[in-house]
């Protein structure tokens, strides 16, 4: 098996891209876009998890890569929820 370090770096970059995309989706200034956000955020998170798992197929990711996936999922959910709830108040 080859060195998985570049693979883990690609996974972290992919996670960061999806987390930023989820935050941007939550910040959309479109009036009455709550339904779009409520549907879009879980779809983005599911796509991210699917692509990262497919990227890691056949390799054992390091602890930092696993933690970055968990933290980014939690961060995207919390940040998106904060923006959505802040907009609706």
C-alpha positions in Angstrom: 0.0 0.0 0.0 1.4 3.4 -0.9 1.7 6.4 1.5 -1.8 7.6 2.3 -0.6 11.1 3.4 -1.5 12.8 0.0 -4.8 11.0 0.1 -5.6 12.4 3.5 -4.6 15.9 2.4 -7.0 15.6 -0.5 -9.7 14.4 1.9 -9.1 17.4 4.2 -9.3 19.8 1.2 -12.5 18.2 0.0 -14.0 18.5 3.5 -13.0 22.1 3.7 -14.6 22.8 0.3 -17.9 21.2 1.3 -18.0 22.9 4.7 -17.4 26.3 3.1 -20.1 25.5 0.5 -22.6 24.6 3.3 -21.8 27.9 5.1 -22.3 29.8 1.9 -25.6 28.1 1.2 -26.7 29.1 4.7 -25.8 32.7 4.0 -27.9 33.0 0.8 -29.7 36.4 1.0 -32.7 35.1 -0.9 -36.0 35.9 0.8 -38.0 32.9 2.0 -35.2 30.5 1.1 -35.6 28.5 4.4 -36.9 25.4 2.6 -33.9 25.5 0.2 -31.5 25.7 3.0 -33.2 23.0 5.1 -33.1 20.6 2.1 -29.7 21.8 0.7 -27.6 21.5 3.8 -28.2 17.8 4.6 -27.8 17.0 0.9 -24.4 18.8 0.8 -23.3 17.0 4.0 -24.3 13.6 2.6 -22.5 14.3 -0.6 -19.4 15.2 1.3 -19.4 12.1 3.5 -20.0 9.9 0.4 -17.1 11.4 -1.5 -14.7 11.3 1.4 -15.6 7.6 2.1 -15.1 6.8 -1.6 -11.8 8.6 -1.6 -10.6 6.6 1.5 -11.8 3.3 0.0 -8.9 0.8 0.4 -6.9 3.0 2.7 -6.9 3.5 6.5 -7.2 7.2 7.2 -5.2 8.7 10.0 -6.8 10.1 13.1 -6.5 13.7 12.0 -8.4 13.0 8.8 -11.2 11.2 10.7 -11.4 14.0 13.2 -11.5 16.6 10.4 -14.5 14.8 8.9 -16.4 14.7 12.2 -15.5 18.3 13.1 -16.4 19.6 9.7 -19.8 17.8 9.7 -20.5 19.2 13.2 -19.2 22.7 12.2 -21.2 22.9 9.0 -24.4 21.8 10.8 -23.9 24.2 13.7 -22.8 27.1 11.5 -25.6 26.5 9.0 -28.2 26.2 11.8 -26.9 29.4 13.4 -27.2 31.3 10.2 -30.6 29.8 9.4 -32.0 30.5 12.8 -30.5 33.9 12.9 -32.1 34.8 9.6 -35.5 33.6 10.7 -35.6 35.6 14.0 
